[in-house]
Amino acid sequence: MKTRLKEFRLHAGLTQQQLAERVHVSSRTIISIEKEQYSPSLMLAYRLAEVFGTTVEELCCLRENREREDEQYDL
């Protein structure tokens, strides 16, 4: 799943480790989300959005991801 996590993290001046500590996960989890290799749980997405003062929809590009999925299934 595409996210804007790296963009938000860099803008906030946080390292992957610092962000991981704030949301109680490993830095490996943050790395995997940024590389689109892992989709965060709803609770983790909410925690991440709170750190950056944004919404889950904005952080996780939900509209764009839904459109990608719809194209995949010809919806």
Buried (B, 14 or more C-beta within 10 A) or exposed (E): BEBBBBEBBEEEEBEBEBBBBBBEBEBEBBBBBBEEEBBBEEEBBBBBBBBBEBEBEBBBBBEEBEEEEEEEEEE
